[in-house]
Amino acid sequence: MRSEGAEHMAADSLHLIARGSWHPAIRREQSLSQAAAAAGIGVRFIAPRGDQPRSPAARLLHPDGETRMIGSITVVERGLELPSHRSDVIGGVNSHLIRRVLRPQRCEGTVVTYRPWEWAASRGAPRRVFDCVDDWPALLPDSAPLIRRWLGRIADEADEVVVVTEELADLFRGREVHVVPNAVDDHLLVPPVRPAPGNRRLLYLGSIGHRRLDLALIDALLSALPDWRLDLVGPSFLEDQSPTLVEIRRLEGRYEGRLRLLPAVDGRGVVEVIDDCDLMIAPFLPGVTSGQSSKKSFDAAARGRAIITSPGVSLGLDDVPPDQRVADGLDEWIEAIKRGPSTTEVMTRTRSWAQANSWSARFDEWAQLAMDLPRHPPAGEG
């Protein structure tokens, strides 16, 4: 049982061992960091360098990156990003390098980890939390036995386990977990909603990696709907010669400007890129949607846009945005796209849903669990 002193320390600061660099700020970690900073909590965001050296030897010799301030948030870069999910040895090296930056024994607060193979890096911190956002064994099937062993350690050791959807609770059998879904980034709610431009532009906004996007479905849709175009916007985690990137480049050439792979955006850029589309889409391969609490749905709702998703994408909520369309198979996808943008009345209801599901509305719930903070009573109570 923690002492009163340890409980006090847990409320002082928040240290997040992030899955990626700060820019683009589109992940759950950045949203939580911004919400915590707005609540007056000191935040340290520990991220891999954005310019990772390609050679393993160069990675080992490369110095740590810089420490800088993003508003009141301290962003600390670590100089190495190893494929730690592949073995205990690589995971141990990576955890040691994270600990060198994190210095968990000196942390006066809560350390939050997102990838199971980095859990050991938080050892010695006053409060250790795992915030589970993915079905890691399903995403990395070749490493599934090792990942399940790490998840078992987390279930045994964590002060708190938070999951984004109820489906992910099965990863921690025998352990009580709490569901805190994703939410809408508050800055997306500031500009007024704009009507869809009527340009028949589809938008995929989010990380682009292997084993995620259903490129065969995208190919079939662009072939069946010659008046529509698609932009894939987001950080790419693909090697230059990866089959996924090769296929995307092939489709870009085939559809001559109707399919574009574009760099990631954040901040005001997210608002602009969503406002410039008629519909957002999330076409995922079967088997990778389990446990997903898609931020794409929250982003779309913030700007009043309809989104079409593959089956199985959950938001971790009882209700979904008014115009979230689920399509299974090519014919249903074609029908969902041909319905076109939301009506003005549905856009208004979608925006209201987004405002009720913002991070400013949800952060208190997450902080009570993850940081062991007291509940703030709603206005009018007390």
N, C-alpha and C positions, 0 to 999 in steps of 0.2 A: 504494500500500500504506500502511495506517495505521501510524503510529509507536506505540511502546510507550506513550507518554504519552496518545495519542488512545484507545488501547484501554483504558487505565486510566480515562479520563474516561467512556467509554461505560458502564462498570459503576456509575457513581456515582448516576445518577438516571434517571427515566423520565418523559417528557412526552408525553401523549396528546392529540392534536387530535380531540376526540370528535364524534360525529355528533349528539348531543343533550345536553340538560341532565343534571345528576347525578340528579335525581329525575324519574321512578322509576328506581332502579338495577337495570335489567333487561337491559342490553346487555353485550356482550362486553367493551367498554372498562371498565365499572365492575367486572366480575368480575376482569379482569386487574389493575386498580388495587388492588383489595382483596387479591388474592393477592400482588402485589408488596410492598405495605405490610406484610403479614404476614411476608414474607421479609426485612424490614428495609431495603427499597429506598425512597428518597425519590421520591414520586410527585406530579406536577402534572397535573391533569385540566382541560383547557382546553375550555370548553363554550360554546355559544350561550346567551344569556339565555333564561330561561324565559318572560319576558313581552315578547316582541318587539313593538315598535310596528308598527302596520299600515301606515302611510303610508311610502313610500320616503324622502321628505324627512325625516320624523321619525326614521327609522332612521339616516340619515346624521348627524343632529345629536344622537342619543341618546348619552349617555355610557356608557362601559363599566360592566359590572355589578361586583358586589362580589367580593372574594377572601375565602374562608372555609375553615375546616378541617372536614373530615369525618373524625373520628378523626385519623390522622396524614397524611391525604391533603389536599393543597392543591387546592381547586377554584377555578379562575379563570374568571369569566364574561367573554365578549367581547360588546360591545354590539350586534353586527350579525349578521344571518343573511340573506345575499343568495342568490337562485337562481343560483349560480355556474356550474352545469352548462349554462347557456343560451348563454354566449358567453365568449370570451377576455377581453373588456373587464371584464365583471362578475366573472369569476374572478380577474382581476388586482387589482381593488379589494378583493375579499374576502380574498385572500392577504395583501395589504398590511396589512389590519386585523388579521388573525390574527397576522402577524409582529410587529405593535406590542405585542401581549399576550405572545406567545411569546418574543420577543427571542432568536432561535436562536443568534446569535453568543455569547450569554452562557450557553447551556445546557451544563452539564457532564454530558452523558449522551446518551441515546437519545431521538429524537423519532419518534413513531409517528403515521402519518396513515391515515385510513380512507376518505376520499372523494377520488377521483383529482383533482378540480378544486381541491383544497386542498393538493396535493403541494408546489407552489412555496413555500408558507409555511414549509416546513422548511429551505429553502436556507440553508446556512451552519452548520447544526448539525453537531456532531462525528460523529454517526451517524444516518442517516436510514433509516427502515423503513416499508414499506407493509404493512398488515395487511388483507388483502382478504376481506371477508365477504359480498359480493354480486356478482352478475353485472350490473354497472352498465349496460352497453349494452342488456341485455335489459329492465332495469327502466325505463330512460329512453330508449326507442327514438328519440324525436325528437332527442336529443342524442348518439346513438350514435357518429357520426363524430368529433365533438369529444372524447368520452370515450375512444375508442380511441387518439386522438393523445396524450392525457394518460397513458394506460396505457403507451404506448410510451416516453414520457419516464421514467416510473417504472422500467420494465424496464432502461433505460440507466443510470439514476442511483442507484438505491437500493442501500444496503449490504446489505439483505436484503429479500426479498419472502416473506411468509407468507400462505398461503391456508387457508381452513377446510375446503375439499374439493378433491379432485383435479381435479374438473371445471373449477375456476376457473384452473387452470394454463394453459389455452388462451388466457387473456387476456394472457399474458406470453410469447408464443412466442419461442424463442431465449434465454430466460432461465431459469436454474435457480431453482425455487421450492421451498418446503418446506410440507408440510401439517401444521397443528396444529389439530385440530378444536375445537369448543366443548366445554364441560364443565359439570359440575354445580356450582352455587354451594354452598359448604360449609355455609352457615347453613341451607340447606334440609334438610340431613341430621341436624341436631341433634334436633328433636322426633321421637319415635317415630312410625312409620307408623300411621295410623288406617284402619280399614276404610272402604270406600266407604259413604256414608250411605243408599244405596238410594232417592235422591230423584229419579232420572231427570233429573239436571241435567247438561247439557253445558257445557263451558267452553272458550272461545278466549281465550288469555292471550298478549298481545303487541301490537306496534305495529299501529295501524289506519290504513291509508292507501289511496289509490286504486291500482287495478291489482293488488291482492293478493287480497282475500277474494272467494270465489265466492258472491256474494249470491243468484244464481239457485238454486244448489244448497242454500243455507241455507233459502231460501223453500220449496223442494220438500220438504226434510227435515221442517221444522216442520209442513207440511201433511200429510205422510204419517205422521208420528209424533205425534199429538195429545197423548200423555201425557208427552212430553219438552219441556224448555225449554232455552234457550241464553242464556248470559251472554257478551258480548263485553267483555273487560276489558283495558284498555291505553291508552297515550297515543295520542290521535287527532291525525293530521297533516292533517286535512281542513278546508278552508274551509267556512264556514257554508252556502254555497249549492252546494257541490260535488255532482255527481250521486251519488257514493257515499254521502255523508252523508244526502242527501235520500232515497235508497232505504232506508238503514238506518232512518231515522225512519218511513218508510212501513210497513216491516215491523214496527217496534215497535207502531204503531197497529193493524196488522192482527191481530197475535197477542196483544194485550192482556195484557202482562206475561210472556208466554212467551219473548219476546226482549227483552233489555235491553242497552243500551250504557252501560257503567259506567266510572268514572275508573280510571286506572292505580293500581296498588298496588306496594309493594316491601317488603323486609324481612319482618317477621312477617306482613304482609298477604298476601304470596304464599303462604305456608304455609296460611293460613286459607282463602283462596279456592280453592286446589286441593283441600284436604281436604274442602271442602263440595260437591265435584262427584263424580259417578259416572264420567264419562269426559271426557277432553280431546280437542279436535279441532283440526285444521289444514287447513281446506278452502280451498285456493288455486286461483286461476285457472290454466289451462294456460299454459305459457310463462314463468312467473315462479318455478318451483321449481328450475331448474337452478342447481347450486352452493350451494343452501341447506343450511346446517348448523343445523337448527332448534333454537333453545334451548328451544322448547316441549317437545320430546321429552325433553330433559335435566331440565327442571323436573318433568314428569310422572313420570319415573322416580324422582326424588328422593323423591316422596311416594307411590310405589307404585301410581300410576294408569296405566291403559291410555291410549293415545293413538291416534286414527285420523287418518291423513294422506292428502293427495292423492299420486298417483304422482310420482316424481321428487325427492322430498325426501330428501336424503342427510345422514347425520351425519358423513361423512368417516371412518368407522370400518368395520372388517371385520364387527363384530357390532353388533346393535341391541338395544334393550330387549326383554325377553322377550315383552311384550304390545303391541308397536307394530304396528298394523293398517293396511295400505295398501288404500284403496278407490278404485276407478275407476268413476265413474258412479253414478247414484242408487240402483240396486238393491244394489250392493255396499256403499254407505254405509249403507243401511237395515239390511242384514244385519249389518254390523259393529257398529252401535249396538245392535241387538236382542240381540247376544251379551252385553251388559251389562258390569258391572265385572269386573276380574280376580278370580280366586280368591285365597284367602289364601296358598296355596303359590306362585302366580305373583307376587303382591305381594312376597313375601319374596325371590324371585329377582330381581325388578326392582330392589328396594332394593340388593341386593348389586351388581348391575350399576352402579347409580348411584354407589355408594361407590368402585368401581374406576375410575370416570370423573369424579372430582371435580377442581376446579381445583387443590386442594392437591397432587393426584397429577400434574397435567398442567402446572402453571406452570413447573416446572424445564425442561421440554422447550422451551416457548415462550421462556423467558429465555435459554437457551443460544443460540438462533437470533437472536432479535430484539435482545438486549442484549449478545451476544457474551460471555456469562458462562461460567465453567468449569462442567463437569458436577459435580453433587453425587452421589457414589457412594451406591447403596442401602445400607441398614443391613446390616452384616456384611461389606461390601467394604472393602478398604484395610488 
